[in-house]
Amino acid sequence: MSAKPDRALVILMIAGEPSGDAHGAELILAMKERNPRVRIIGVGGPKMAAAGQEQLIDLTPHAVLGLAEVIRKYWKFRGFREQILDLARRERPDAVVLIDFSGFNLRISPALRRDLPGARIVYFISPQVWASRAGRVKTLQRDIDLLLSILPFEKEWYAKAAPGFRVEWVGHPALDRIRKSEFAEPNPNYVALLPGSRRTEVEKHLPVLWEAALIMGRNQPGLKFVLLSPSEAIQSFSLRLLSRLPAPNFAFEHNVGYAASHLSRCSLAIVASGTASLECALVGIPQIVVYRVHPLTYAVGKRVVTVKFLSIINVMAGERVLPEFLQDDLTPNAVAQEALELLNHPQRREAMKRRVSEIIATLGEPGASKRAAEAVLAEAALAKVG
């Protein structure tokens, strides 16, 4: 039976990480600008709630990455899954938007397809099936009506891997957050530290980055380090962790958010691989990319990952543009040595900035959230009349 034509569109959105929460909030605002009556329900984080989502659960504090980490939280995530499915069956949304968070979203999508046969299911921000476990494309093709891609090469990849699967490239939403009017003149002594958006990432990265900063402070007095956290909760967690580490031998400040006004003051960033690395690239900061996961997660990952690099900039370039220190190679001495080398060789930093700028230019134009909003609302309208 078709929905009543006078009923407002209802869209269920599922996001579970800080980056997805930010992208989801921008998508909600863009949808409400186009259709003020649209009703957004589901799960996400504080930014999506502030944008107008009727939020069942804030999933962002539970964000994890990696097999070992997921196993530890299996029953908790299974409970979240059942709560979301109960909400879906009760509210009967016209469309579902799954935002990134592939470990969870690819597991709930078959149940959503089963329980909501009339709804349109949209995946916003493609799982990186092109990097590992390409067989997951079968799940996407079976359960998803439309995939909204943010990276330029993904549409062509899907056309070859899954002919007939609807994929549209909308551009990268991070482009909409860059305000060149906020840019400041970089200080040659300022270094940004971005250890991650999840507690598990901060636990593994921040002690290493802090020790690297101490080494740099001993070797080059006058440096200032700026710790940037994606949320107040992660900032509080980071500062509690730092309280157990040696006192700094350098100037230090900490801020919430990856605003261009914070990032552009720095001449170098040491950053956990992920959305924050792209934010640094968009602002034009030379960077060192780091990452470490549980040994079990790494062992499994080595068997299934098909790309040579972790940084999305390096992946897009097909070459090592940004230095990467991963797993056992991530040591304080190695990071400190590379950072001091970059700080003391402006020509190398400028060459990195030029190459990164060329890669960023392939991401398209701003307006990704608006283009995604139009696509989602069109899918929801199809379901409503169908």
ROVO-662838 format. One record per residue: x, y, z of N, C-alpha, C, O in turn. Coordinates in steps of 0.2 Angstrom, whole numbers, plus 5000, padded with zeros to 4 digits. Each point is the difference from the previous one (the first is absolute). Example, Ala and Ser with C-alpha at 12.3 -4.5 7.8 and 13.67 -1.06 7.14 Angstrom:
<atoms>
506649725039499650065000500450065000500549995003;499350064993500450065001499650055003500350065001;
</atoms>
This chain:
<atoms>
500449945000499650065000500450065000500550015004;499450044992500450065000499850045006499550005003;501150044998499950055006499550064998499950014995;499850025011499650054998500450064997500550025003;499250014992500450054997500150065004500550044999;499149985006500150065005500549985005500250055004;500049894997500549995005500750024999500249994994;500150045010500750024999500549944999499949955002;500650064994500549954998500349995007500250045004;499949894997500449985006500649964997500049964996;500650065007500649974998500449985006500150045005;500149904995500449975005500750004998500249984995;500350055010500750014998500449965006499850015006;500749964991500449965005500750024999500349994994;500050045011500850025000500249985007499750005005;501049984995500249985006500750025002500349985005;500050074991500750025001500050085000499550034997;500950015006500050075000500050034993499750054999;500749924996500050034993499349994997499850044997;499949905004499449994997499550045004499550024996;500550005010499650045003500050074997499550034999;501149995000500150074996499750004993499650054999;500549904997499749994994499350005000499650034996;500149935009499349995001499750065002499450024997;500950025007499750075002499950044994499550044999;501049974997500050044994499549984995499650044997;500349895003499549974995499350025003499550024996;500449975011499350025003499950074998499450024998;501050035003499950074999499850014993499650044998;500849934997499850014993499449974998499650034996;500149925007499449974999499450045003499550024996;500650015010499550045003500050074996499550035000;501049994997500050064996499649994994499650054998;500449904999499649984994499349985002499650024996;500349945009499449985002499950015008500249955004;499650114998499950015008499649955004500149995006;499549974990499549965004500349935001499749965003;500950034993500349935001500149985007500350045004;499649904998500149985007500649955000500049954996;500550065008500649965000500049975007500050035005;500149904995500049965006500649954999500450004995;499849975011500549954999500650015005499850025006;500849964992500650015005500550034997500150004994;500350045010500650034997500450035006500249965005;499950104995500450045005499750065002499550024998;500950025006499750075002499950054995499650045000;500849964994499950044995499449994996499650044998;500249895001499449994997499450015004499550024997;500649975009499450025005499950075000499450035000;501150015000500050085000499750024993499650055000;500549914995499750024993499349984999499750024996;500049945009499349995000499849935000499449984999;501149975001499849935001499749985006500250025006;499249944994499749985006500449935001499949954997;500650065008500549955001499849955005499950015006;500149934992499949945004500649995005500049985006;500650024991500649985003500650054997500050014994;500550015011500650034997500549955000500249975005;499950014989500549944999500750025000500549965000;499750114999500750024999500449985006500649984998;499250025008500549985005500249925000500549985003;499149984993500249935000500449984993500149954999;500150104997500349994994500749965001500450025004;499649934993500749965000500249984993499650014995;501049975004500249984994500549945001500450005004;499449954992500449945000499749945003499550005004;500749944994499749945002500049995007499549985003;501150025000500049995007499650055004499749985005;500350084993499650055004499249984999499650015005;500249974989499349994999499849945004499450005003;501049954997499849945004499950015007499549985003;500950075000499950025007499350035001499749995006;500050044989499450045001499449974996499550034999;500649904999499549974996499350005003499550024996;500449975010499449995003499650075001499450014999;501150045002499750075001499750024993499550034999;500949964996499850024993499449964998499650034996;500449915006499449964998499350035003499550004997;500650025009499550045004499850064996499450014999;501050034999499950064996499649984993499550044998;500749914999499749984994499349985001499650024996;500249955009499349985002499650065001499450004998;500950055006499650065001499950044994499450024999;501149984996499950044994499449964996499650044997;500549905002499549964997499350015002499550004997;500450005010499450015003499750074998499450014999;501050045001499850074998499850004993499550034998;500949934998499850004992499349974999499650024996;500349925008499449974999499450045002499450004998;500750045008499550045003499850064996499550024999;501150014998499950074996499949994993499750054997;500549905000499949984993500350064996499650034996;501049995004500350064996499949994993500049944997;500050114999500050004993500749984997500049974995;500550055009500749994997500449995006499950035006;500649934993500649995005500650034997500249984995;500250055009500750034998500549975005500050015006;500449954991500649975004500650044998500150014994;500250015012500650054999500649965002500149995006;500350004989500749975002499949945004499549964999;500950035007499949955005499849934998499649975002;500950014993499849944996499949945004499649954999;500950045007499949945004499349995003499849945001;499950115000499350005003499550004994499549965000;500650094996499450014995500049944995499449994998;501149985000499949954996499749935003499849964996;500250045010499749955004499350015001499649955001;500250115000499350025001499650014994499449995000;500950024994499750014994499549944997499550024998;500749925003499649954998499349995004499549994997;500650035009499450005005499550064998499449995000;500950064998499650064998499749994994499450024999;500949954996499749984994499449955001499550014996;500649945008499549965002499450035003499449994998;500750055007499550035004499750064997499450025002;500950014993499750064997500049994992500450044997;499249925001500049984993499950064995500250004995;499450055008499850064996500450065000500050044997;500549965008500450055001500650004995500249954998;500150115001500650014996500650005005500050045004;500549924994500650005004500650034997500249984994;500150075009500550044996500649995005500050015006;500649984991500650005004500450064998500250014994;500050035011500350074999500749995002500149985006;500450024990500749995001500249935000499949965004;500350024990500149934999500549965005500550035001;499349915001500549965003500649994996500050004994;500649995008500650004996500149934998500549975001;499050004995500049944997500649994995500249954998;500050114999500550004995500749995003500549994997;499550025010500749995003500049935003500649975001;498950005001500049935004499349974999499550035000;500549905000499449965000499550034995499550025001;500749984993499650024994499449965000499550024997;500449925005499449965000499450035004499549984999;500750075005499450045003499650044995499450025002;500949994992499550034995499449964999499550034998;500549915003499449964999499450025005499550004998;500850015008499550025005499750074998499450015001;501050034997499850074998499550004994499550035001;500749934994499550004994499449965002499550024997;500549945008499349965002499650055004499450004999;500950045005499650035005499950074999499550035003;500950004993500050085000499750024993500249974995;499450085005499750034994500450054997500050004994;500450045010500450054997500650015004499950015006;500749994991500650025004500350074998500050014994;500150035011500250074999500850005002500149995005;500350014990500750005000500350075001499750054998;500849955006500450075001500750004997500350055000;499949904998500749994997499949994992499649964998;500850084998499950004993500149944996499649984995;500849975008500149944996499549945002500049954996;499650065009499649955002499449984995499949944999;499950114998499449984995500349964994499649954999;501050064999500249964994500249935003499949954997;500350055009500249935003499449965001500049944998;499450095004499449965001499749984993499749955000;500450094995499749994994500449934997499649964997;501050035005500349944998499949945005499949944997;500050075009500049955005499249985001499949945001;499750104998499349995001499550034995499750055001;500449934992499650034995499250015002499749955002;500050104997499350015001499950035007499450025001;501149985003499950035007500050074999500450034997;499150015006499950075000500550045004499949995006;500650044991500550045004500050074997500150014994;499950045011500150074997500550035005500049995006;500450054990500650035004499750075001499850044996;500249985011499750075002500650055002499850055001;500849924999500550045002500149995008499749975003;500850075000500249985007499750065004500150064999;499549925006499750055005500550045004499950065002;500749924999500550045003500250064997500250055003;499749954990500150064996499650065002500150065000;499349925003499550055002500250045007499750055001;500749925002500250025007500650055000500250035005;500249974989500650044999499850084999499650014995;500650035009499950075000500650044999500450015005;499850004989500750044999500050065004500650025001;498950015000500050065004500349995007500250055004;499749894999500349985006500749985001500350005005;500050004989500749984999500550055004499950064999;500649925004500550045004500749994997500149954996;500350095005500749994998500349955004500050005006;500349944991500349955004500650025003500450044998;499749945009500650015004500549954999499849945001;500850074997500549954999500149955006500349954999;499550075007500149965006499449975002500149965006;499350044991499449975002499949934997500150004994;499849955010499949944998499349975003499950005006;499649984989499449975002500049935002500449964996;499350025009500049935002499249974999499650035004;500349934992499349974999500049935001500149964995;499850015011500149935001499449954999500149945000;499450094998499449964997499450035003499950045005;499549934993499350025002499749955004499550015003;500849934998499749955004500549995007500650014999;499149975006500449995006500649954999500550015002;499349934995500549954998500650034996500649985001;499250064995500650034996500450055004500650005000;499150045004500450055004500449965005500650025001;499149925002500449965005500749974996500550005004;499449984990500649984997500550054997500649995000;499150074998500450044996500350065005500650024999;499050015005500250065004500749995004500450045000;499649905004500749995003500650004996500550035002;499449944992500650004995500150074998500650034999;498950014999500150074997500350045006500450054998;499349945008500350045005500749995001500450055001;499849894999500849995001500450024994500550035001;499249974993500350034995500150085001500550034998;499050005004500050075002500550025005500450054999;499749915006500550015005500749994997500450045001;499749914994500650004997500250064996500550035000;499049994996500050064996500250075004500350044998;499349965008500150065005500750005002500350055001;500049895000500750005003500550024994500550045002;499449944992500450024995499950074996500550024997;498950005004499950074997499550045004499450005000;500950035005499650055005499650054996500350024995;499250005008499650054997499449974996499650044997;500349905002499449974997499450005004500050005006;499450014991499450005003499649944997499950004994;499849965010499549954998499350015001499850035006;499849964990499350015000499649944999499949974995;499850015011499649935000499350024998499650045003;500149934991499450014998499649935001500249954998;499250065005499549955001499450014996499750065000;499949894998499450014996499450025004499550024998;500549965009499550025004500250015007500649995002;499050045002500250015007500149945004500450005004;499249954994500149935004500749974998500349985005;499950034989500749974998500550055003500549975002;499450094998500550055003500149985008500550005002;498949995001500149985008500449945001500449995004;499449964991500349935001500850014998500449975004;499850074991500750024999500350035005500649985002;499150075001500450045006500149955006500550015003;499049954998500149955006500649954998500449995005;499649994989500649964998500750045001500549975002;499550094996500650045000500250015007500650015002;498949995003500250025007500449945003500350015005;499749934992500449955002500749994996500449965002;499750094993500650004997500550055002499850055003;500849954995500550055002499850084998499650014995;500650035010499850074998500350034994500649974998;499150074998500350034994500650045001500150035005;500449964990500650055000499950054995500550024997;498949995001499850054994499450035002499649985004;500250084992499450035001499449964997500149964995;499350045008499549954999499350035000499950045005;499749954991499350025000499549944998500349964996;499150055005499549944998499450044998499750045003;500049934991499350034998499649954997500249944999;499150075001499649964997499850014993499950064999;500149904997499850014993500650004995500650025003;499349974991500650014995499950064996500150004994;499750055009499850064996500750034996500549995003;499350044992500650034996500450055004500650004999;499150035005500350055004500549975005500550035002;499449915000500549965004500549974996500650015001;499249964994500549964996500550044996500649995000;499150074997500450044996500650045003500550024997;499549985010500550035004500649965000500650025001;499349914997500649955001500449994994499750004994;500949995007500449984994500149934998500249984995;499549985010500049934999499549975005499950025005;499849924992499549965004500349935001500249974995;499750005011500149935001499449975001499750025005;500049944991499349995000499849924998500349974996;499250015008499849934999499650004993499650044999;500549904998499750004993499350005001499749975005;499950064991499350015000499850074997500450034997;499049995005499750064998500450065002500150054996;500249955010500550055002500550014995500250064999;500149894998500650014996499750044993500450044998;499049945000499850044994499850075002500250044996;499649975010499950075002500650045000500150064998;500549915004500650035000500250024993500350054998;499649904997500250014993499650054997500350044996;499149975006499550054997500350075002499950054997;500449965009500250065003500750014997500350065000;500149894998500650014997500649995005500550034999;499449935006500549995005500449944998499749944999;501050065001500449944999499849965006499950025005;500249914994499849965005500449935000500249984995;499849995011500249935001499449965002499750025005;500249924992499449965002500349945004500549974998;499150025007500149955005499449955001499550024999;500649925002499549955002500249945003500549974998;499250015008500149945003499449965002499650045003;500349904996499449965002500349945004500649995001;498949985002500149935004500449964995499849994994;500749975009500449954995499549954996500249994995;499349995008499649954997499650044994500049974995;499850095006499750044995500550014994499849994994;500850025008500550024995500249934996500050004994;500049955009500249934997499449994995500249974994;499250035008499549994995500050054995499949984994;500250085007500050064995500549984995499950024994;500749965008500549994995499849954995500350004994;499349955007499849954996499450024995499949974995;499750085007499550024996500050074996499750024995;500850025008500150074997500450004993500549965000;499250074995500350004993500350064998500450004995;499650055009500350074998500750005004500149975005;500450074992500650005003500150055006500450005004;499150054996500150055005499350015004499549974999;500650065007499450015004499750074999499450015000;501150045000499750074999499650004993500349984995;499150065006499650004994500450054995499949994994;500550055008500450044995500549964996500050014994;500349955010500549954996499649954996500249984994;499250005008499649954996499850044994500149974994;499750095006499750034994500650024995499950004994;500750015009500650024996500349944997500350004995;499649945008500349944998500850005002500449964997;499850085007500750015002500050025007499550035003;501149975000500150025007500250085000500650025000;498950025000500050075001500150025007500450055001;499249925004500150025007500449945003499849944999;500650085006500349945004499549965004499650045003;500549904997499549965004500449965005500549974998;499350035009500349965005499549955003499650035003;500449914995499549955002500249955004500649974999;499050015006500149945004500750005003500150055004;500349904995500750005004500550054998500450025003;499450014991500450064997499950065004500350054999;499149955004499850065004500450015007499749975005;500850064995500450015006500150085001500150034995;500049995011500250075001500650034997499950054997;500649915003500650024997499950014992500350054997;499449905000499950014993499550064998500250034995;499349985009499650054998500350075002500050054996;500449955009500350075002500650014995500050064998;500349894999500650024995499650024994500350054997;499249925001499750024993499750075001500050044996;499749975010499750075001500550065000499950054997;500749935007500550055000500350024993500150054998;499949894998500350014993499550044996500350054996;499149945005499550044996500050085002500050044996;500049975011500050065003500650044997500050064999;500649915001500650044998500150004993500650024998;499049954998500150014992499350024997499649964998;500450115002499450034997499849984993499549994998;501150004998499949984993499649934999499649994996;500649975009499649935000499350015002499649974997;500350075008499350015001499650034995499449984998;500950074998499650034995499949954994499550014997;501049955002499949954994499449955002499649994996;500449995011499449965002499450044999499549974998;500450095004499450044999499850014993499449994999;501050024997499950004992499749944998499550004996;500849945006499749944997499449985003499549974997;500450045010499349995003499550044997499449984999;500750094999499650044997499749974994499450014998;501149964998499849974993499549945001499550004997;500649975009499649945001499350025003499549984998;500550075006499450035003499550034994499449995001;500950044994499750034994499549944997499550024997;500749925004499649954996499349985004499649964998;500350075008499549985004499350044998499549995003;500650054992499450044998499950065003500450035004;498950004996499950065002499650005007499749945001;500250115003499650005006499349994998499850004994;499849985011499349994999499849925000499449984999;501049985004499949935000499349995005499649954998;500450085007499449995005499450014996499549975001;500450094996499450024996499949954995499449984999;501149994997499849964995499849935003499649974997;500750015008499849945004499350015002499649955000;500250105003499350025003499549994994499549975001;500750064993499549994995499949934998499449984999;501149985001499949934998499649965005499649964998;500650055009499649975005499350025000499649955000;500250114999499350025000499749974994499449985001;500950024993499749974994499849935002499549974997;501049995006499949935001499449995005499649964999;500450085006499450005005499450014997499549975002;500450084993499450024997499849944996499449994999;501049984998499849944995499749945005499549974998;500850025008499749955004499350025003499649965000;500350115001499450025003499449994995499549995002;500750034991499449994995500049934998499549984997;501049985004500049934997499649955005500049944998;
</atoms>
